[in-house]
Amino acid sequence: MPLVVLGAVILGYGLLLRGQSTIESPGQWQVTWYAMRDRFGTWGDVIETGTFPTIFNIDPLTLASSREEPIGFKALLNVYFPKDMTVQFTIGGDDGTIALYMDDNSVIGLQCPDPNVSQSSDAQVTAGTHTLELQYYQVLIEDDAAALFNMTNPEEQGAINMATGGGALLFMGIIVALIGFVLKPKASS
């Protein structure tokens, strides 16, 4: 029984911590595609608009592969952080340049030559809603362009690990209790 109680307590605490550290995004990236005037980041005319999922790895960027001139995109996403925390942002791509901004401040930028590359950076964020912006423009048009974005909260991963461990202890405690109940010596008459 002690394993059952300990497992339940650890599982509950892990779930509580996870709930307090989950990054929320109510929507998707709102993406505006542009024709680029050159390969140095000079934005041209809008081509079309679309969306990306909150976390994405798109290889190839299909719009880029169907056009002969360099293109790029600017994407916006509103994100809610439940408390002040450290967030690990990862960006990457292929055949271009990608940069991440939060509330118009640079977080991370990356040159993406062929083949795909990615880079992560930790950032301190304050509680509340913030606007993320990704900017990507294509430098090499002879290959398939690609882009990726991820954000994680290391504290949330620790809470998930704690809840998983608590669940495992709870399961083992139940199994041991059941085995003990089945193998319980019978009372002598």
CYANA upper distance limits for C-alpha pairs under 8 A (distance plus 0.5 A):
  1 MET  CA      5 VAL  CA      6.88
  1 MET  CA    173 GLY  CA      6.84
  1 MET  CA    174 ILE  CA      8.18
  1 MET  CA    177 ALA  CA      6.94
  2 PRO  CA      6 LEU  CA      6.49
  2 PRO  CA    173 GLY  CA      7.90
  3 LEU  CA      7 GLY  CA      6.29
  3 LEU  CA    169 LEU  CA      6.58
  3 LEU  CA    170 LEU  CA      6.72
  3 LEU  CA    172 MET  CA      7.74
  3 LEU  CA    173 GLY  CA      5.04
  3 LEU  CA    174 ILE  CA      8.39
  4 VAL  CA      8 ALA  CA      6.57
  4 VAL  CA    169 LEU  CA      7.29
  4 VAL  CA    170 LEU  CA      5.12
  4 VAL  CA    171 PHE  CA      7.90
  4 VAL  CA    172 MET  CA      8.13
  4 VAL  CA    173 GLY  CA      5.03
  4 VAL  CA    174 ILE  CA      6.62
  5 VAL  CA      9 VAL  CA      6.68
  5 VAL  CA    170 LEU  CA      7.76
  6 LEU  CA     10 ILE  CA      6.68
  6 LEU  CA    166 GLY  CA      7.93
  6 LEU  CA    169 LEU  CA      7.78
  6 LEU  CA    170 LEU  CA      7.74
  7 GLY  CA     11 LEU  CA      6.46
  7 GLY  CA    165 GLY  CA      8.13
  7 GLY  CA    166 GLY  CA      4.79
  7 GLY  CA    167 GLY  CA      6.49
  7 GLY  CA    168 ALA  CA      7.63
  7 GLY  CA    169 LEU  CA      5.04
  7 GLY  CA    170 LEU  CA      4.62
  7 GLY  CA    171 PHE  CA      8.30
  7 GLY  CA    173 GLY  CA      8.05
  8 ALA  CA     12 GLY  CA      6.52
  8 ALA  CA    166 GLY  CA      6.77
  8 ALA  CA    167 GLY  CA      7.54
  8 ALA  CA    169 LEU  CA      8.41
  8 ALA  CA    170 LEU  CA      6.29
  9 VAL  CA     13 TYR  CA      6.62
  9 VAL  CA    166 GLY  CA      7.76
 10 ILE  CA     14 GLY  CA      6.52
 10 ILE  CA    162 MET  CA      7.16
 10 ILE  CA    163 ALA  CA      6.88
 10 ILE  CA    165 GLY  CA      8.05
 10 ILE  CA    166 GLY  CA      5.14
 10 ILE  CA    167 GLY  CA      8.33
 11 LEU  CA     15 LEU  CA      6.71
 11 LEU  CA    162 MET  CA      7.19
 11 LEU  CA    163 ALA  CA      4.74
 11 LEU  CA    164 THR  CA      7.43
 11 LEU  CA    165 GLY  CA      7.70
 11 LEU  CA    166 GLY  CA      4.66
 11 LEU  CA    167 GLY  CA      6.04
 12 GLY  CA     16 LEU  CA      6.66
 12 GLY  CA    163 ALA  CA      7.49
 12 GLY  CA    166 GLY  CA      8.36
 13 TYR  CA     17 LEU  CA      6.69
 13 TYR  CA    162 MET  CA      8.41
 13 TYR  CA    163 ALA  CA      7.75
 14 GLY  CA     18 ARG  CA      6.64
 14 GLY  CA    159 ALA  CA      5.24
 14 GLY  CA    160 ILE  CA      6.85
 14 GLY  CA    161 ASN  CA      8.18
 14 GLY  CA    162 MET  CA      5.53
 14 GLY  CA    163 ALA  CA      4.81
 14 GLY  CA    166 GLY  CA      8.20
 15 LEU  CA     19 GLY  CA      6.71
 15 LEU  CA    159 ALA  CA      7.27
 15 LEU  CA    160 ILE  CA      7.74
 15 LEU  CA    163 ALA  CA      6.36
 16 LEU  CA     20 GLN  CA      6.97
 17 LEU  CA     21 SER  CA      6.87
 17 LEU  CA    156 GLU  CA      7.80
 17 LEU  CA    159 ALA  CA      6.14
 18 ARG  CA     22 THR  CA      6.50
 18 ARG  CA    155 GLU  CA      8.43
 18 ARG  CA    156 GLU  CA      5.76
 18 ARG  CA    157 GLN  CA      8.45
 18 ARG  CA    159 ALA  CA      5.63
 18 ARG  CA    160 ILE  CA      6.98
 20 GLN  CA     82 PRO  CA      7.10
 20 GLN  CA     83 LYS  CA      8.21
 21 SER  CA     81 PHE  CA      8.22
 21 SER  CA     82 PRO  CA      6.83
 21 SER  CA     83 LYS  CA      7.65
 21 SER  CA    153 ASN  CA      7.88
 21 SER  CA    155 GLU  CA      7.28
 21 SER  CA    156 GLU  CA      5.97
 22 THR  CA     81 PHE  CA      7.90
 22 THR  CA     82 PRO  CA      7.55
 22 THR  CA    153 ASN  CA      8.11
 22 THR  CA    156 GLU  CA      6.83
 23 ILE  CA     79 VAL  CA      7.68
 23 ILE  CA     80 TYR  CA      6.58
 23 ILE  CA     81 PHE  CA      5.73
 23 ILE  CA     82 PRO  CA      7.35
 23 ILE  CA    152 THR  CA      8.50
 23 ILE  CA    153 ASN  CA      8.01
 24 GLU  CA     79 VAL  CA      6.36
 24 GLU  CA     80 TYR  CA      5.54
 24 GLU  CA     81 PHE  CA      7.09
 25 SER  CA     54 THR  CA      7.71
 25 SER  CA     77 LEU  CA      8.16
 25 SER  CA     78 ASN  CA      6.76
 25 SER  CA     79 VAL  CA      5.15
 25 SER  CA     80 TYR  CA      6.59
 26 PRO  CA     78 ASN  CA      8.01
 26 PRO  CA     79 VAL  CA      7.92
 27 GLY  CA     54 THR  CA      7.78
 27 GLY  CA     77 LEU  CA      7.84
 27 GLY  CA     78 ASN  CA      8.00
 28 GLN  CA     51 THR  CA      6.66
 28 GLN  CA     52 PHE  CA      6.33
 28 GLN  CA     53 PRO  CA      5.50
 28 GLN  CA     54 THR  CA      5.66
 28 GLN  CA     77 LEU  CA      6.95
 29 TRP  CA     51 THR  CA      5.80
 29 TRP  CA     52 PHE  CA      5.48
 29 TRP  CA     53 PRO  CA      6.68
 29 TRP  CA     54 THR  CA      6.54
 29 TRP  CA     75 ALA  CA      6.21
 29 TRP  CA     76 LEU  CA      5.81
 29 TRP  CA     77 LEU  CA      5.28
 30 GLN  CA     49 THR  CA      8.06
 30 GLN  CA     50 GLY  CA      6.73
 30 GLN  CA     51 THR  CA      5.37
 30 GLN  CA     52 PHE  CA      7.40
 30 GLN  CA     75 ALA  CA      5.76
 30 GLN  CA     76 LEU  CA      5.70
 30 GLN  CA     77 LEU  CA      7.04
 31 VAL  CA     49 THR  CA      6.03
 31 VAL  CA     50 GLY  CA      5.54
 31 VAL  CA     51 THR  CA      5.69
 31 VAL  CA     52 PHE  CA      7.45
 31 VAL  CA     73 PHE  CA      6.95
 31 VAL  CA     74 LYS  CA      6.30
 31 VAL  CA     75 ALA  CA      4.71
 31 VAL  CA     76 LEU  CA      7.16
 32 THR  CA     46 VAL  CA      7.44
 32 THR  CA     47 ILE  CA      8.18
 32 THR  CA     48 GLU  CA      6.63
 32 THR  CA     49 THR  CA      4.94
 32 THR  CA     50 GLY  CA      7.02
 32 THR  CA     73 PHE  CA      5.94
 32 THR  CA     74 LYS  CA      5.92
 32 THR  CA     75 ALA  CA      6.76
 33 TRP  CA     46 VAL  CA      6.31
 33 TRP  CA     47 ILE  CA      5.88
 33 TRP  CA     48 GLU  CA      5.84
 33 TRP  CA     49 THR  CA      6.38
 33 TRP  CA     71 ILE  CA      7.67
 33 TRP  CA     72 GLY  CA      6.26
 33 TRP  CA     73 PHE  CA      4.82
 33 TRP  CA     74 LYS  CA      7.18
 34 TYR  CA     43 TRP  CA      7.01
 34 TYR  CA     44 GLY  CA      6.37
 34 TYR  CA     45 ASP  CA      5.99
 34 TYR  CA     46 VAL  CA      4.89
 34 TYR  CA     47 ILE  CA      5.66
 34 TYR  CA     48 GLU  CA      7.85
 34 TYR  CA     71 ILE  CA      6.12
 34 TYR  CA     72 GLY  CA      5.72
 34 TYR  CA     73 PHE  CA      6.26
 35 ALA  CA     43 TRP  CA      7.21
 35 ALA  CA     44 GLY  CA      5.50
 35 ALA  CA     45 ASP  CA      5.98
 35 ALA  CA     46 VAL  CA      6.93
 35 ALA  CA     47 ILE  CA      6.83
 35 ALA  CA     69 GLU  CA      7.63
 35 ALA  CA     70 PRO  CA      6.89
 35 ALA  CA     71 ILE  CA      5.01
 35 ALA  CA     72 GLY  CA      6.96
 36 MET  CA     41 GLY  CA      7.32
 36 MET  CA     42 THR  CA      6.32
 36 MET  CA     43 TRP  CA      5.39
 36 MET  CA     44 GLY  CA      5.36
 36 MET  CA     45 ASP  CA      8.05
 36 MET  CA     69 GLU  CA      7.86
 36 MET  CA     70 PRO  CA      5.92
 36 MET  CA     71 ILE  CA      5.44
 36 MET  CA     72 GLY  CA      6.90
 36 MET  CA    137 TYR  CA      7.89
 37 ARG  CA     41 GLY  CA      8.21
 37 ARG  CA     42 THR  CA      5.89
 37 ARG  CA     43 TRP  CA      6.52
 37 ARG  CA     44 GLY  CA      5.81
 37 ARG  CA     70 PRO  CA      8.21
 38 ASP  CA     42 THR  CA      6.40
 38 ASP  CA     70 PRO  CA      7.56
 39 ARG  CA     70 PRO  CA      7.17
 39 ARG  CA    137 TYR  CA      8.23
 39 ARG  CA    138 GLN  CA      7.27
 39 ARG  CA    139 VAL  CA      5.47
 39 ARG  CA    140 LEU  CA      8.36
 40 PHE  CA    139 VAL  CA      7.83
 41 GLY  CA    137 TYR  CA      6.79
 43 TRP  CA     72 GLY  CA      8.23
 52 PHE  CA     56 PHE  CA      7.39
 54 THR  CA     77 LEU  CA      8.18
 54 THR  CA    149 PHE  CA      8.45
 54 THR  CA    150 ASN  CA      8.41
 55 ILE  CA    148 LEU  CA      8.22
 55 ILE  CA    149 PHE  CA      6.13
 55 ILE  CA    150 ASN  CA      5.60
 55 ILE  CA    151 MET  CA      7.87
 56 PHE  CA    147 ALA  CA      8.41
 56 PHE  CA    148 LEU  CA      5.85
 56 PHE  CA    149 PHE  CA      5.91
 56 PHE  CA    150 ASN  CA      7.28
 57 ASN  CA    146 ALA  CA      8.15
 57 ASN  CA    147 ALA  CA      6.49
 57 ASN  CA    148 LEU  CA      4.61
 57 ASN  CA    149 PHE  CA      7.00
 58 ILE  CA    146 ALA  CA      6.19
 58 ILE  CA    147 ALA  CA      6.04
 58 ILE  CA    148 LEU  CA      6.65
 59 ASP  CA    144 ASP  CA      8.01
 59 ASP  CA    145 ALA  CA      7.38
 59 ASP  CA    146 ALA  CA      5.02
 59 ASP  CA    147 ALA  CA      7.18
 60 PRO  CA     64 ALA  CA      8.30
 60 PRO  CA     65 SER  CA      7.74
 60 PRO  CA    144 ASP  CA      5.91
 60 PRO  CA    145 ALA  CA      5.90
 60 PRO  CA    146 ALA  CA      5.28
 60 PRO  CA    147 ALA  CA      8.35
 61 LEU  CA     65 SER  CA      7.11
 61 LEU  CA    144 ASP  CA      7.58
 61 LEU  CA    145 ALA  CA      5.99
 61 LEU  CA    146 ALA  CA      5.63
 61 LEU  CA    147 ALA  CA      7.61
 62 THR  CA     66 SER  CA      7.00
 63 LEU  CA     67 ARG  CA      7.29
 64 ALA  CA     70 PRO  CA      8.01
 64 ALA  CA     71 ILE  CA      6.80
 64 ALA  CA     72 GLY  CA      8.46
 64 ALA  CA    138 GLN  CA      8.45
 64 ALA  CA    141 ILE  CA      8.41
 64 ALA  CA    144 ASP  CA      7.76
 64 ALA  CA    145 ALA  CA      6.79
 65 SER  CA    141 ILE  CA      8.43
 65 SER  CA    143 ASP  CA      8.29
 65 SER  CA    144 ASP  CA      6.33
 65 SER  CA    145 ALA  CA      7.52
 67 ARG  CA     71 ILE  CA      8.43
 68 GLU  CA    141 ILE  CA      7.45
 69 GLU  CA    141 ILE  CA      7.42
 70 PRO  CA    137 TYR  CA      7.86
 70 PRO  CA    138 GLN  CA      5.84
 70 PRO  CA    139 VAL  CA      7.13
 70 PRO  CA    140 LEU  CA      7.95
 70 PRO  CA    141 ILE  CA      6.43
 71 ILE  CA    137 TYR  CA      6.36
 71 ILE  CA    138 GLN  CA      6.04
 72 GLY  CA    135 GLN  CA      7.93
 72 GLY  CA    136 TYR  CA      5.73
 72 GLY  CA    137 TYR  CA      4.31
 72 GLY  CA    138 GLN  CA      6.31
 73 PHE  CA    134 LEU  CA      8.34
 73 PHE  CA    135 GLN  CA      6.30
 73 PHE  CA    136 TYR  CA      5.83
 73 PHE  CA    137 TYR  CA      6.90
 74 LYS  CA    133 GLU  CA      7.36
 74 LYS  CA    134 LEU  CA      6.14
 74 LYS  CA    135 GLN  CA      5.06
 74 LYS  CA    136 TYR  CA      7.08
 75 ALA  CA    133 GLU  CA      5.96
 75 ALA  CA    134 LEU  CA      5.58
 75 ALA  CA    135 GLN  CA      7.05
 76 LEU  CA    131 THR  CA      7.29
 76 LEU  CA    132 LEU  CA      6.19
 76 LEU  CA    133 GLU  CA      5.12
 76 LEU  CA    134 LEU  CA      7.16
 77 LEU  CA    131 THR  CA      6.21
 77 LEU  CA    132 LEU  CA      5.65
 77 LEU  CA    133 GLU  CA      7.02
 78 ASN  CA    129 THR  CA      7.09
 78 ASN  CA    130 HIS  CA      6.22
 78 ASN  CA    131 THR  CA      5.07
 78 ASN  CA    132 LEU  CA      6.73
 79 VAL  CA    129 THR  CA      5.97
 79 VAL  CA    130 HIS  CA      5.89
 79 VAL  CA    131 THR  CA      6.81
 79 VAL  CA    132 LEU  CA      7.75
 80 TYR  CA    127 ALA  CA      7.95
 80 TYR  CA    128 GLY  CA      5.92
 80 TYR  CA    129 THR  CA      4.75
 80 TYR  CA    130 HIS  CA      6.90
 81 PHE  CA     85 MET  CA      8.29
 81 PHE  CA    125 VAL  CA      8.10
 81 PHE  CA    126 THR  CA      7.62
 81 PHE  CA    127 ALA  CA      5.53
 81 PHE  CA    128 GLY  CA      5.78
 81 PHE  CA    129 THR  CA      6.86
 81 PHE  CA    130 HIS  CA      8.42
 82 PRO  CA    127 ALA  CA      5.85
 82 PRO  CA    128 GLY  CA      6.81
 83 LYS  CA    126 THR  CA      6.88
 83 LYS  CA    127 ALA  CA      4.56
 83 LYS  CA    128 GLY  CA      7.62
 84 ASP  CA    124 GLN  CA      7.78
 84 ASP  CA    125 VAL  CA      6.09
 84 ASP  CA    126 THR  CA      4.72
 84 ASP  CA    127 ALA  CA      5.20
 85 MET  CA    124 GLN  CA      6.31
 85 MET  CA    125 VAL  CA      6.04
 85 MET  CA    126 THR  CA      7.12
 85 MET  CA    127 ALA  CA      8.10
 85 MET  CA    153 ASN  CA      8.16
 86 THR  CA    122 ASP  CA      6.90
 86 THR  CA    123 ALA  CA      6.06
 86 THR  CA    124 GLN  CA      5.06
 86 THR  CA    125 VAL  CA      6.68
 86 THR  CA    153 ASN  CA      6.96
 86 THR  CA    154 PRO  CA      8.02
 87 VAL  CA    122 ASP  CA      6.05
 87 VAL  CA    123 ALA  CA      5.90
 87 VAL  CA    124 GLN  CA      6.93
 87 VAL  CA    125 VAL  CA      7.52
 87 VAL  CA    151 MET  CA      7.13
 87 VAL  CA    152 THR  CA      6.24
 87 VAL  CA    153 ASN  CA      5.30
 87 VAL  CA    154 PRO  CA      7.60
 88 GLN  CA    120 SER  CA      6.98
 88 GLN  CA    121 SER  CA      6.10
 88 GLN  CA    122 ASP  CA      4.83
 88 GLN  CA    123 ALA  CA      6.88
 88 GLN  CA    151 MET  CA      6.00
 88 GLN  CA    152 THR  CA      5.72
 88 GLN  CA    153 ASN  CA      6.71
 88 GLN  CA    154 PRO  CA      7.97
 89 PHE  CA    120 SER  CA      5.97
 89 PHE  CA    121 SER  CA      5.93
 89 PHE  CA    122 ASP  CA      6.75
 89 PHE  CA    123 ALA  CA      7.97
 89 PHE  CA    149 PHE  CA      7.98
 89 PHE  CA    150 ASN  CA      6.37
 89 PHE  CA    151 MET  CA      4.96
 89 PHE  CA    152 THR  CA      7.18
 90 THR  CA    118 SER  CA      7.27
 90 THR  CA    119 GLN  CA      6.07
 90 THR  CA    120 SER  CA      4.67
 90 THR  CA    121 SER  CA      7.04
 90 THR  CA    148 LEU  CA      8.24
 90 THR  CA    149 PHE  CA      6.11
 90 THR  CA    150 ASN  CA      5.52
 90 THR  CA    151 MET  CA      6.66
 91 ILE  CA     98 ILE  CA      7.78
 91 ILE  CA     99 ALA  CA      8.07
 91 ILE  CA    100 LEU  CA      8.02
 91 ILE  CA    108 ILE  CA      8.40
 91 ILE  CA    110 LEU  CA      8.14
 91 ILE  CA    118 SER  CA      6.03
 91 ILE  CA    119 GLN  CA      6.24
 91 ILE  CA    120 SER  CA      7.06
 91 ILE  CA    147 ALA  CA      7.98
 91 ILE  CA    148 LEU  CA      5.97
 91 ILE  CA    149 PHE  CA      5.17
 91 ILE  CA    150 ASN  CA      7.15
 92 GLY  CA     98 ILE  CA      7.37
 92 GLY  CA    110 LEU  CA      7.59
 92 GLY  CA    112 CYS  CA      7.41
 92 GLY  CA    116 ASN  CA      7.55
 92 GLY  CA    117 VAL  CA      5.94
 92 GLY  CA    118 SER  CA      4.32
 92 GLY  CA    119 GLN  CA      6.76
 92 GLY  CA    146 ALA  CA      8.45
 92 GLY  CA    147 ALA  CA      6.06
 92 GLY  CA    148 LEU  CA      5.50
 92 GLY  CA    149 PHE  CA      7.22
 93 GLY  CA     97 THR  CA      8.04
 93 GLY  CA     98 ILE  CA      7.52
 93 GLY  CA    112 CYS  CA      5.94
 93 GLY  CA    116 ASN  CA      5.81
 93 GLY  CA    117 VAL  CA      6.26
 93 GLY  CA    118 SER  CA      7.01
 93 GLY  CA    145 ALA  CA      7.62
 93 GLY  CA    146 ALA  CA      5.27
 93 GLY  CA    147 ALA  CA      4.50
 93 GLY  CA    148 LEU  CA      6.44
 94 ASP  CA    112 CYS  CA      5.35
 94 ASP  CA    113 PRO  CA      6.19
 94 ASP  CA    114 ASP  CA      6.04
 94 ASP  CA    115 PRO  CA      6.38
 94 ASP  CA    116 ASN  CA      5.00
 94 ASP  CA    117 VAL  CA      7.09
 94 ASP  CA    144 ASP  CA      7.90
 94 ASP  CA    145 ALA  CA      5.66
 94 ASP  CA    146 ALA  CA      5.38
 94 ASP  CA    147 ALA  CA      7.14
 95 ASP  CA    112 CYS  CA      5.96
 95 ASP  CA    113 PRO  CA      5.36
 95 ASP  CA    114 ASP  CA      5.93
 95 ASP  CA    115 PRO  CA      7.98
 95 ASP  CA    116 ASN  CA      8.25
 95 ASP  CA    138 GLN  CA      6.41
 95 ASP  CA    139 VAL  CA      6.12
 95 ASP  CA    140 LEU  CA      5.50
 95 ASP  CA    141 ILE  CA      7.88
 95 ASP  CA    143 ASP  CA      7.41
 95 ASP  CA    144 ASP  CA      7.73
 95 ASP  CA    145 ALA  CA      5.84
 95 ASP  CA    146 ALA  CA      7.77
 96 GLY  CA    111 GLN  CA      6.82
 96 GLY  CA    112 CYS  CA      5.52
 96 GLY  CA    113 PRO  CA      6.83
 96 GLY  CA    136 TYR  CA      7.39
 96 GLY  CA    137 TYR  CA      6.02
 96 GLY  CA    138 GLN  CA      4.67
 96 GLY  CA    139 VAL  CA      4.98
 96 GLY  CA    140 LEU  CA      6.99
 96 GLY  CA    145 ALA  CA      7.63
 97 THR  CA    109 GLY  CA      8.09
 97 THR  CA    110 LEU  CA      6.34
 97 THR  CA    111 GLN  CA      5.06
 97 THR  CA    112 CYS  CA      5.94
 97 THR  CA    135 GLN  CA      8.49
 97 THR  CA    136 TYR  CA      6.04
 97 THR  CA    137 TYR  CA      6.08
 97 THR  CA    138 GLN  CA      7.13
 97 THR  CA    139 VAL  CA      7.62
 98 ILE  CA    109 GLY  CA      6.38
 98 ILE  CA    110 LEU  CA      5.93
 98 ILE  CA    111 GLN  CA      7.11
 98 ILE  CA    112 CYS  CA      7.78
 98 ILE  CA    134 LEU  CA      7.50
 98 ILE  CA    135 GLN  CA      6.03
 98 ILE  CA    136 TYR  CA      4.79
 98 ILE  CA    137 TYR  CA      7.26
 98 ILE  CA    147 ALA  CA      8.26
 99 ALA  CA    106 SER  CA      8.11
 99 ALA  CA    107 VAL  CA      8.20
 99 ALA  CA    108 ILE  CA      6.26
 99 ALA  CA    109 GLY  CA      4.56
 99 ALA  CA    110 LEU  CA      6.67
 99 ALA  CA    134 LEU  CA      6.19
 99 ALA  CA    135 GLN  CA      5.79
 99 ALA  CA    136 TYR  CA      7.08
100 LEU  CA    106 SER  CA      6.72
100 LEU  CA    107 VAL  CA      6.03
100 LEU  CA    108 ILE  CA      5.87
100 LEU  CA    109 GLY  CA      6.78
100 LEU  CA    132 LEU  CA      7.55
100 LEU  CA    133 GLU  CA      6.24
100 LEU  CA    134 LEU  CA      5.17
100 LEU  CA    135 GLN  CA      7.12
101 TYR  CA    105 ASN  CA      5.65
101 TYR  CA    106 SER  CA      4.89
101 TYR  CA    107 VAL  CA      5.72
101 TYR  CA    108 ILE  CA      7.73
101 TYR  CA    132 LEU  CA      6.18
101 TYR  CA    133 GLU  CA      5.53
101 TYR  CA    134 LEU  CA      6.93
102 MET  CA    106 SER  CA      6.98
102 MET  CA    107 VAL  CA      7.02
102 MET  CA    130 HIS  CA      7.28
102 MET  CA    131 THR  CA      6.21
102 MET  CA    132 LEU  CA      5.04
102 MET  CA    133 GLU  CA      6.82
103 ASP  CA    130 HIS  CA      6.68
103 ASP  CA    131 THR  CA      5.72
103 ASP  CA    132 LEU  CA      6.88
103 ASP  CA    133 GLU  CA      8.37
104 ASP  CA    132 LEU  CA      8.48
104 ASP  CA    133 GLU  CA      8.13
107 VAL  CA    121 SER  CA      8.11
107 VAL  CA    123 ALA  CA      7.78
108 ILE  CA    120 SER  CA      8.41
108 ILE  CA    121 SER  CA      7.17
110 LEU  CA    118 SER  CA      8.19
110 LEU  CA    119 GLN  CA      7.72
112 CYS  CA    116 ASN  CA      7.09
112 CYS  CA    117 VAL  CA      6.37
112 CYS  CA    118 SER  CA      8.33
113 PRO  CA    117 VAL  CA      7.96
116 ASN  CA    146 ALA  CA      7.89
118 SER  CA    148 LEU  CA      8.40
136 TYR  CA    147 ALA  CA      8.30
138 GLN  CA    145 ALA  CA      7.35
140 LEU  CA    145 ALA  CA      8.41
141 ILE  CA    145 ALA  CA      8.12
152 THR  CA    156 GLU  CA      8.30
153 ASN  CA    157 GLN  CA      7.16
154 PRO  CA    158 GLY  CA      6.85
155 GLU  CA    159 ALA  CA      6.81
156 GLU  CA    160 ILE  CA      6.72
157 GLN  CA    161 ASN  CA      6.70
158 GLY  CA    162 MET  CA      6.64
159 ALA  CA    163 ALA  CA      6.65
160 ILE  CA    164 THR  CA      6.60
161 ASN  CA    165 GLY  CA      6.63
162 MET  CA    166 GLY  CA      6.59
163 ALA  CA    167 GLY  CA      6.54
164 THR  CA    168 ALA  CA      6.72
165 GLY  CA    169 LEU  CA      6.74
166 GLY  CA    170 LEU  CA      6.59
167 GLY  CA    171 PHE  CA      6.62
168 ALA  CA    172 MET  CA      6.65
169 LEU  CA    173 GLY  CA      6.48
170 LEU  CA    174 ILE  CA      6.73
171 PHE  CA    175 ILE  CA      6.78
172 MET  CA    176 VAL  CA      6.60
173 GLY  CA    177 ALA  CA      6.54
174 ILE  CA    178 LEU  CA      6.60
175 ILE  CA    179 ILE  CA      6.64
176 VAL  CA    180 GLY  CA      6.54
177 ALA  CA    181 PHE  CA      6.57
178 LEU  CA    182 VAL  CA      6.65
179 ILE  CA    183 LEU  CA      6.49
180 GLY  CA    184 LYS  CA      6.17
